Amino acid sequence: MDKEYLLFAKEIALYAGKVMLENYDKEVEKGYKEDKTVVTMVDKWINHYLIENVKKRFPSHSVCGEEESLHNNSKYVWVCDPVDGTGMYVNHIPVFSFSLALVEDGVPIVGVVYNPSEDKMYHAIRGKGAYCNDKKISVNDKKLGDLGYRSNVEIFNNDLLDEVSLIRELKATSKISSIGSTVRSSMAVAMGDFSCEIFAGSEHGNCDIAASELIVTEAGGRVTNLLGEIDRYDGMIKGAILSNGVSHDAVLEKVKKYIL
């Protein structure tokens, strides 16, 4: 059954990528959420398409989407961020990605991430490894402070973490980036290009992290919330640290200093 779920997730991902690219150079309708992040017609369109297809293929399942949800009181929940990096998307910076996971009792069991501008499809089934375009991938083994160790820290309006103070300390032992897409930078961790991703989102944060949690862990990494705990991914989370595993405890020790 997991293979059927994966095939479905990839089908939705390819459709999402097509919609993103078709509208990439257009002036798409957009607005702003309460947290001042941008949302577009494309986000809503893809999210709604997922819900309509879940209704047809898996009618007993629920959907937790960043823009729209479907509540069926099911242990199976499709968790989706239709366009992660919408701010980059509307400014024509090609790091945006589609993210979709099937979560069972709070645990991601199938995950897909698609970056249409690179035509890179990342996927994982729990216990079966992580892949990019069907080639197995793995995290790096750098320790915090090693040459070339890179962390991505996204800046949010949040009540979880003082990212600016964290970056001030972290930059002594890591190169720092903030590329504008948590999902894409998490895939860089899974590929071994980055060593750590620090994410301070809470409400709808599960939509950003659910698929990445599975892909990074199946690539040999480690994922916890900002307190070092394992979150459920069918509801609100307390941020996330996605690392190569080797450096996780050292990063967590620094992050905990700046929890609000």
Secondary structure, DSSP 8 states (H G I E B T S, - for coil): -HHHHHHHHHHHHHHHHHHHHHHTTS---EEE-TTS-EEEHHHHHHHHHHHHHHHHH-TT-EEEESS--B----SEEEEEEEEETHHHHHTT-S--EEEEEEEETTEEEEEEEEETTTTEEEEEETTS-EEETTEE-------TTSTT-EEEE---S-SSB-HHHHHHHHTTTSEEE--S-HHHHHHHHHHTS-SEEEE---TTHHHHHHHHHHHHHHTT-EEE-TTS----SSS----EEEE-STTHHHHHHHHHTTB-
